[in-house]
Amino acid sequence: MNIKNIILIVLAIAGISLFLFLQKYSKNNYSSFEQPRAPVIDQPVSPSRAPNFTLVDLDKNEFKLSDARGEIVALMFWTTL
């Protein structure tokens, strides 16, 4: 074996040892940083309706929120300059 192979084997063993060491001790030392689980709420506490609005989409079609009553509507808010 030449010196390059010996160095690579030593580095591989050191890397695996460091990995196993960190895996073992990181769970014990950092478990207090875990976030508590959020409570699951089946229904909103005080349901309220969104205010009605009208907008024009990219195809020049008019959309009213009141036309989608009873359906699920996802709103994505983007900013423009």
Secondary structure, DSSP 8 states (H G I E B T S, - for coil): --HHHHHHHHHHHHHHHHHHHHHHHHHHHHGGG--------SS-SS-------EEE-TTS-EEEGGGGTTS----------
